[in-house]
Amino acid sequence: YFQLPADLTKMHLTDNPHPQVTHVPSSQSGCSIASDSGSSSLSDIYQATESEMGDVDLTGLPEAPVDSEDEEEEEDEDIDRTSDPLLGRDVVRECLEKEPADKTDDDIEQLLEFMHQLPAFANMTMSVRRELCSVMIFEVVEQAGAIILEDGQELDSWYVILNGTVEITYPDGKSESLCMGNSFGITPSLDKQYMNGVVRTKVDDCQFVCIAQQDYWRILNHVEKNTHKVEEEGEIVMVKEHRELDRSGTRKGHIVIKATPERLIMHLIEEHSIVDPTYIEDFLLTYRTFLTSPLEVGNKLLEWFTVDSLRDKVTRVVLLWVNNHFNDFEGDPAMTRFLEEFEKNLEDTKMKGHLRLLNIACAAKAKWRQITLQKPSRDSPLFFSLLGGSDKGFGIFVETVEIGSKAAEAGLKRGDQV
């Protein structure tokens, strides 16, 4: 099995991992389809293609007064102040300086947003980070050269550097520098542990968060109990974590945090938890990082389409794929053939509503392009055939393209409208 990185936690970095996508009304944009970098619902496809907007006539509208340069400068200063990273760090420091018992939910969210950027927390799940933020204690060492831990000293905390640099000098004379985001100290165990080397600050104003050994061990071991491992033939192929997205207990369930590529593909057609409603969209956005070819997904979808109980789920995956990432098909002849085969399957199974949605999505996402073909002579074949025209009552479309021909190499595809 291909092992995924341990820190793959399905991209959910906050308790609101799926923000609502606000679509611009068609009256303002002319089309409510999201770009390839975002996602949009299938109803958006239908609405966008059913109502075509013409040019907007702006004549007769009253003119609004333009702000003066002074006002613009003041607004720019306000924006600069609100986007100042140092201001954000001041807010984080205020949260850190509170005693653990005094930290509010908002404080923990502020800390969580800051801590997830640090390498020390990269391999941890969201629930672990949140609990660590609730118990961490803030410490500052003002002067450079101050010894934080002596060689052989008994350890009682886990340290993460928030500012400054420390140096660890080992008994054999070797040294190592650690900077912001690095950690040192205990491992998650209740056994007695001792420092190997001397830890001292290299610069002034070194800042740390410390987590006591008991808390560190409890939190990291608790997550083991909070996870569910799926095994196949004695191998772990998927790990899920139980999460609660609110304190009422109504939004809770298991979310996939890592799995083998094969198991991630299979999960496309399985039931998804209420806390993981956009698994399909997330998969389609990220599969390129762990699959060598999109056909690995496409071939499985065609195979599952033959199963009656899976047909609707497979169709939903393909429609979302076409709508959100049409470039995957438009730029790949093999994926274009997959789409044609899937279209034929929809026709054969009389799924006319889904077929219409597929055609609408393809038409909405298609882009104009120019193709130049050169013929050796007037009598040379074109290597493609056309269908339609005024006598047929619809436009001219490419019906077939000979595989491996100059027309295919130039980028001409079946379904192109001339």
PAKOL-78642 format. One record per residue (C-alpha): residue number from 0; residue in one letter; chain; z, x, y. Coordinates in steps of 0.25 Angstrom, whole numbers. Layout:
% PAKOL-78642
NUM; A; A; Z; X; Y
...
***
This chain:
% PAKOL-78642
0; Y; A; 0; 0; 0
1; F; A; -3; 4; 14
2; Q; A; 11; 5; 21
3; L; A; 11; 0; 35
4; P; A; 20; 8; 46
5; A; A; 34; 4; 45
6; D; A; 34; 0; 59
7; L; A; 24; -11; 58
8; T; A; 31; -23; 62
9; K; A; 20; -33; 64
10; M; A; 19; -29; 79
11; H; A; 30; -39; 83
12; L; A; 38; -31; 93
13; T; A; 46; -43; 99
14; D; A; 52; -56; 95
15; N; A; 40; -63; 101
16; P; A; 29; -55; 94
17; H; A; 18; -66; 96
18; P; A; 17; -69; 111
19; Q; A; 10; -82; 114
20; V; A; -5; -79; 118
21; T; A; -8; -86; 131
22; H; A; -23; -90; 131
23; V; A; -30; -91; 144
24; P; A; -36; -105; 146
25; S; A; -51; -106; 144
26; S; A; -52; -112; 158
27; Q; A; -47; -98; 163
28; S; A; -54; -88; 153
29; G; A; -65; -96; 147
30; C; A; -60; -92; 133
31; S; A; -46; -92; 127
32; I; A; -50; -83; 116
33; A; A; -41; -71; 115
34; S; A; -47; -57; 115
35; D; A; -48; -48; 103
36; S; A; -34; -42; 106
37; G; A; -27; -55; 106
38; S; A; -27; -67; 97
39; S; A; -30; -82; 100
40; S; A; -29; -95; 92
41; L; A; -40; -101; 85
42; S; A; -39; -113; 94
43; D; A; -42; -104; 106
44; I; A; -55; -100; 99
45; Y; A; -59; -115; 98
46; Q; A; -55; -118; 112
47; A; A; -62; -106; 118
48; T; A; -75; -109; 112
49; E; A; -75; -124; 114
50; S; A; -73; -123; 129
51; E; A; -82; -113; 136
52; M; A; -80; -111; 151
53; G; A; -90; -109; 161
54; D; A; -89; -100; 174
55; V; A; -77; -104; 182
56; D; A; -81; -108; 196
57; L; A; -71; -103; 206
58; T; A; -77; -108; 219
59; G; A; -69; -117; 227
60; L; A; -55; -112; 223
61; P; A; -46; -108; 234
62; E; A; -43; -93; 236
63; A; A; -29; -88; 234
64; P; A; -23; -78; 244
65; V; A; -24; -64; 239
66; D; A; -10; -56; 239
67; S; A; -9; -45; 249
68; E; A; -9; -31; 245
69; D; A; 6; -30; 248
70; E; A; 9; -41; 239
71; E; A; 1; -35; 228
72; E; A; 8; -22; 229
73; E; A; 21; -29; 228
74; E; A; 17; -36; 216
75; D; A; 12; -23; 210
76; E; A; 26; -17; 212
77; D; A; 32; -29; 206
78; I; A; 23; -27; 194
79; D; A; 26; -12; 193
80; R; A; 41; -14; 194
81; T; A; 41; -25; 183
82; S; A; 32; -16; 174
83; D; A; 40; -3; 176
84; P; A; 44; 2; 162
85; L; A; 57; 8; 169
86; L; A; 61; -6; 173
87; G; A; 59; -10; 158
88; R; A; 68; 1; 154
89; D; A; 79; -3; 163
90; V; A; 79; -16; 157
91; V; A; 80; -10; 143
92; R; A; 91; -1; 148
93; E; A; 99; -13; 153
94; C; A; 98; -19; 139
95; L; A; 102; -6; 132
96; E; A; 114; -4; 141
97; K; A; 120; -17; 136
98; E; A; 130; -17; 125
99; P; A; 124; -23; 112
100; A; A; 132; -35; 112
101; D; A; 128; -38; 127
102; K; A; 113; -37; 124
103; T; A; 105; -50; 125
104; D; A; 93; -55; 118
105; D; A; 84; -51; 130
106; D; A; 91; -37; 130
107; I; A; 87; -35; 116
108; E; A; 73; -39; 118
109; Q; A; 72; -29; 130
110; L; A; 77; -18; 121
111; L; A; 68; -23; 109
112; E; A; 55; -22; 118
113; F; A; 59; -8; 122
114; M; A; 64; -2; 109
115; H; A; 52; -6; 101
116; Q; A; 44; 4; 108
117; L; A; 52; 15; 103
118; P; A; 48; 23; 91
119; A; A; 62; 22; 85
120; F; A; 61; 7; 83
121; A; A; 46; 7; 79
122; N; A; 49; 5; 64
123; M; A; 59; -6; 66
124; T; A; 57; -21; 65
125; M; A; 59; -30; 77
126; S; A; 72; -36; 72
127; V; A; 78; -22; 70
128; R; A; 74; -17; 84
129; R; A; 80; -30; 89
130; E; A; 94; -28; 82
131; L; A; 94; -13; 86
132; C; A; 92; -17; 101
133; S; A; 104; -26; 100
134; V; A; 113; -15; 96
135; M; A; 108; -2; 102
136; I; A; 116; 5; 112
137; F; A; 111; 13; 124
138; E; A; 115; 27; 127
139; V; A; 111; 37; 138
140; V; A; 113; 53; 138
141; E; A; 111; 57; 152
142; Q; A; 110; 72; 150
143; A; A; 100; 81; 143
144; G; A; 105; 90; 132
145; A; A; 116; 81; 128
146; I; A; 119; 81; 113
147; I; A; 119; 67; 107
148; L; A; 121; 70; 93
149; E; A; 127; 83; 87
150; D; A; 122; 89; 74
151; G; A; 130; 83; 62
152; Q; A; 136; 72; 71
153; E; A; 138; 58; 63
154; L; A; 127; 48; 68
155; D; A; 131; 34; 72
156; S; A; 119; 29; 79
157; W; A; 103; 28; 80
158; Y; A; 98; 33; 93
159; V; A; 84; 29; 100
160; I; A; 80; 37; 112
161; L; A; 76; 28; 124
162; N; A; 75; 39; 135
163; G; A; 75; 54; 135
164; T; A; 73; 65; 124
165; V; A; 83; 70; 113
166; E; A; 82; 83; 105
167; I; A; 87; 84; 91
168; T; A; 90; 99; 87
169; Y; A; 92; 100; 72
170; P; A; 100; 110; 64
171; D; A; 88; 119; 60
172; G; A; 84; 121; 75
173; K; A; 73; 111; 75
174; S; A; 73; 100; 86
175; E; A; 67; 87; 89
176; S; A; 65; 79; 102
177; L; A; 66; 64; 102
178; C; A; 62; 55; 114
179; M; A; 61; 40; 118
180; G; A; 60; 31; 106
181; N; A; 65; 41; 95
182; S; A; 78; 39; 88
183; F; A; 88; 48; 81
184; G; A; 102; 46; 74
185; I; A; 106; 38; 62
186; T; A; 97; 32; 51
187; P; A; 100; 17; 47
188; S; A; 111; 20; 37
189; L; A; 126; 19; 37
190; D; A; 128; 32; 31
191; K; A; 134; 43; 39
192; Q; A; 123; 51; 46
193; Y; A; 124; 64; 54
194; M; A; 115; 70; 65
195; N; A; 106; 81; 61
196; G; A; 104; 90; 73
197; V; A; 108; 89; 88
198; V; A; 103; 78; 97
199; R; A; 103; 81; 112
200; T; A; 96; 75; 124
201; K; A; 84; 83; 130
202; V; A; 83; 75; 144
203; D; A; 93; 67; 153
204; D; A; 95; 52; 151
205; C; A; 92; 51; 137
206; Q; A; 94; 36; 132
207; F; A; 96; 31; 118
208; V; A; 99; 18; 111
209; C; A; 109; 20; 99
210; I; A; 111; 11; 88
211; A; A; 124; 12; 79
212; Q; A; 122; 16; 65
213; Q; A; 128; 3; 59
214; D; A; 119; -6; 68
215; Y; A; 107; 3; 65
216; W; A; 109; 2; 50
217; R; A; 112; -13; 50
218; I; A; 100; -17; 58
219; L; A; 90; -8; 50
220; N; A; 96; -13; 37
221; H; A; 96; -27; 41
222; V; A; 81; -27; 43
223; E; A; 79; -23; 29
224; K; A; 86; -36; 25
225; N; A; 78; -43; 35
226; T; A; 64; -39; 29
227; H; A; 56; -45; 17
228; K; A; 48; -35; 9
229; V; A; 36; -41; 1
230; E; A; 33; -33; -12
231; E; A; 21; -32; -20
232; E; A; 20; -24; -33
233; G; A; 33; -17; -29
234; E; A; 27; -13; -16
235; I; A; 32; -18; -2
236; V; A; 20; -24; 4
237; M; A; 26; -32; 16
238; V; A; 39; -32; 24
239; K; A; 43; -44; 32
240; E; A; 55; -45; 42
241; H; A; 63; -58; 45
242; R; A; 63; -61; 59
243; E; A; 69; -72; 68
244; L; A; 61; -73; 81
245; D; A; 72; -82; 88
246; R; A; 87; -85; 86
247; S; A; 85; -99; 82
248; G; A; 80; -95; 68
249; T; A; 67; -104; 69
250; R; A; 58; -92; 70
251; K; A; 61; -83; 59
252; G; A; 53; -77; 47
253; H; A; 47; -65; 41
254; I; A; 37; -56; 48
255; V; A; 28; -45; 42
256; I; A; 33; -31; 47
257; K; A; 24; -23; 38
258; A; A; 16; -24; 25
259; T; A; 4; -18; 18
260; P; A; -10; -21; 23
261; E; A; -13; -29; 11
262; R; A; -1; -38; 13
263; L; A; -3; -39; 28
264; I; A; -17; -45; 25
265; M; A; -11; -54; 15
266; H; A; -1; -59; 25
267; L; A; -12; -65; 33
268; I; A; -13; -77; 24
269; E; A; 2; -79; 21
270; E; A; 12; -87; 29
271; H; A; 17; -81; 41
272; S; A; 31; -82; 47
273; I; A; 34; -89; 59
274; V; A; 39; -76; 65
275; D; A; 25; -70; 62
276; P; A; 15; -80; 66
277; T; A; 4; -71; 71
278; Y; A; 3; -62; 59
279; I; A; -12; -64; 57
280; E; A; -15; -61; 72
281; D; A; -6; -48; 71
282; F; A; -13; -44; 58
283; L; A; -27; -46; 63
284; L; A; -23; -37; 76
285; T; A; -17; -26; 68
286; Y; A; -24; -25; 54
287; R; A; -33; -14; 59
288; T; A; -21; -4; 59
289; F; A; -19; -6; 44
290; L; A; -32; -10; 38
291; T; A; -45; -2; 37
292; S; A; -54; -14; 38
293; P; A; -53; -28; 42
294; L; A; -61; -32; 29
295; E; A; -48; -30; 22
296; V; A; -43; -42; 29
297; G; A; -56; -50; 29
298; N; A; -58; -48; 14
299; K; A; -45; -54; 10
300; L; A; -47; -65; 20
301; L; A; -60; -69; 13
302; E; A; -53; -68; -1
303; W; A; -42; -77; 4
304; F; A; -51; -87; 10
305; T; A; -55; -91; -4
306; V; A; -41; -96; -7
307; D; A; -40; -110; -1
308; S; A; -25; -109; 3
309; L; A; -28; -97; 11
310; R; A; -41; -101; 18
311; D; A; -35; -107; 30
312; K; A; -26; -94; 33
313; V; A; -38; -85; 30
314; T; A; -47; -93; 40
315; R; A; -36; -92; 51
316; V; A; -35; -77; 49
317; V; A; -50; -75; 51
318; L; A; -50; -84; 63
319; L; A; -39; -77; 70
320; W; A; -46; -64; 66
321; V; A; -59; -68; 72
322; N; A; -53; -74; 84
323; N; A; -44; -62; 88
324; H; A; -52; -50; 83
325; F; A; -66; -53; 82
326; N; A; -70; -39; 84
327; D; A; -66; -36; 70
328; F; A; -78; -45; 65
329; E; A; -88; -42; 76
330; G; A; -87; -27; 75
331; D; A; -87; -26; 60
332; P; A; -99; -31; 51
333; A; A; -90; -32; 39
334; M; A; -80; -41; 46
335; T; A; -92; -49; 51
336; R; A; -96; -52; 37
337; F; A; -82; -56; 33
338; L; A; -83; -66; 45
339; E; A; -96; -71; 40
340; E; A; -90; -73; 25
341; F; A; -78; -80; 31
342; E; A; -87; -89; 39
343; K; A; -95; -92; 26
344; N; A; -82; -95; 19
345; L; A; -77; -105; 30
346; E; A; -91; -112; 28
347; D; A; -90; -113; 13
348; T; A; -76; -119; 14
349; K; A; -80; -129; 24
350; M; A; -69; -124; 34
351; K; A; -78; -128; 46
352; G; A; -66; -128; 56
353; H; A; -63; -114; 53
354; L; A; -77; -110; 53
355; R; A; -79; -116; 67
356; L; A; -67; -108; 72
357; L; A; -72; -95; 66
358; N; A; -86; -97; 73
359; I; A; -79; -101; 86
360; A; A; -70; -88; 85
361; C; A; -82; -79; 82
362; A; A; -90; -85; 94
363; A; A; -79; -84; 104
364; K; A; -76; -69; 100
365; A; A; -91; -65; 99
366; K; A; -96; -55; 110
367; W; A; -109; -53; 116
368; R; A; -116; -40; 112
369; Q; A; -130; -33; 113
370; I; A; -137; -28; 101
371; T; A; -150; -20; 102
372; L; A; -159; -19; 90
373; Q; A; -171; -10; 90
374; K; A; -183; -13; 80
375; P; A; -193; -2; 76
376; S; A; -204; -12; 78
377; R; A; -207; -26; 81
378; D; A; -209; -30; 66
379; S; A; -196; -24; 62
380; P; A; -186; -33; 56
381; L; A; -173; -37; 64
382; F; A; -164; -37; 52
383; F; A; -157; -49; 57
384; S; A; -160; -64; 58
385; L; A; -157; -75; 69
386; L; A; -154; -89; 68
387; G; A; -154; -100; 78
388; G; A; -161; -103; 91
389; S; A; -165; -114; 100
390; D; A; -172; -122; 89
391; K; A; -159; -121; 81
392; G; A; -151; -126; 92
393; F; A; -141; -114; 93
394; G; A; -142; -99; 97
395; I; A; -148; -87; 90
396; F; A; -139; -80; 80
397; V; A; -140; -69; 70
398; E; A; -141; -74; 56
399; T; A; -142; -62; 48
400; V; A; -141; -47; 50
401; E; A; -146; -37; 39
402; I; A; -135; -28; 35
403; G; A; -137; -13; 39
404; S; A; -149; -17; 48
405; K; A; -151; -12; 62
406; A; A; -147; -25; 67
407; A; A; -134; -24; 60
408; E; A; -131; -10; 65
409; A; A; -134; -15; 79
410; G; A; -123; -25; 77
411; L; A; -130; -38; 75
412; K; A; -122; -48; 67
413; R; A; -124; -61; 60
414; G; A; -119; -72; 69
415; D; A; -123; -65; 82
416; Q; A; -129; -74; 93
417; V; A; -141; -68; 100
***
